[in-house]
Amino acid sequence: MDTLSHYTSETGLIGILRENSLRSTEYLSLNDTSEFGYAANNILLDAIEWVFAHIGPQSFRENSYTAIKNGFLSEYISYLKKHSAETRGYGSLYITSFAKGRNEEENDHGILSLWDRYTKNKGFCLQFSHDDVARLIHSEDSFYSFEKIGIADISYGVDKNSQDYKGMVEQSFINLLRFIYIRTNDERFLLRDQEISYDATFLSKFLVYCSTHKDPSFIDEREARIFNFPLGFAIPKFCRTTLAKPISNQDGKKYVTLGDTIRPGITPNRVIIGPLCETSIDEFRFRFPFIKHVLKSQIPIR
């Protein structure tokens, strides 16, 4: 059974244990949106090659190649943020991140680079079973309205031969032609109707793809993510009608809470106390007696 580890501060720990829930943050509200750009850059550069093949590379100035890609990506992210603001966050992508240890040593003590990156070695590592997280997702999907919700392992790098990747490039090619046509009014960038096979669900597919493919430099994180697109209206489903999923806002960042109104919610199977955290095992057990398994990370910190 896979162990999913979530590194957090004491404030995050208290929130999760008090509400038996997990917070899922809007993807474009994260501190570092550059990770979104890794897969997007690869896709857009290949889509520009398709544009060249469509109208000929001689149609562009030498410095236009990067300008088109950067301009489109920048405007696309701006569009996504504007769309999120106009829809109060509905239809946008929200994620919750976990890490996977390579072995029992990492599961018992945590991963040094993640302790430092997310808690400065002073926080907590909350460990959940994959089955418990899957049950939480199923409960949310049964009770609330989502365009889609699931969990996926992060891929480090992109497989340019995969059908998913090729589909992203094809749809981005169509969008790029529209982007360039609007700015140039050059009809060479118009596609005939018979050439267009536009996927109406492309936006959500593009966001999920970009959020689940990261730069290989981050492979030490061995990350898995809950991804979800909450909807602001009820949907008739099976024997009941799902409810609009509430979206909250704190410090300018939108988030949804998973499990807070669905019992029993979710509780970590085990908590590891950070190597430099001043909280002792006895103190932790006194404050949170319902957590049966508590460890202190023994990773040596220089």
Protein Blocks (a to p, Z undefined) as FASTA:
>chain_A
ZZddddddfklmmmmmmnopacdddfklpfblmlmmmmmmmmmmmmmmmmmmmnopklpc
fklmmmmmmmmmmmmmmmmmmmmmmnnogaiacdddddddfbfklmmnopfklmmmmnno
paccddddfklmmmmmmmmmmmmccfbdcdddddedjdfkbmklmmmmmmmmmmmmmmmm
mmnopaklpccfklpccdfklmmmmmmmmmmcccfklmmnopadddddddfbdcdehjbc
cdddddddeehiacddehjlccebjadfbdcddfklcbdfklmmmmmmmlmbdcddfbdc
ZZ
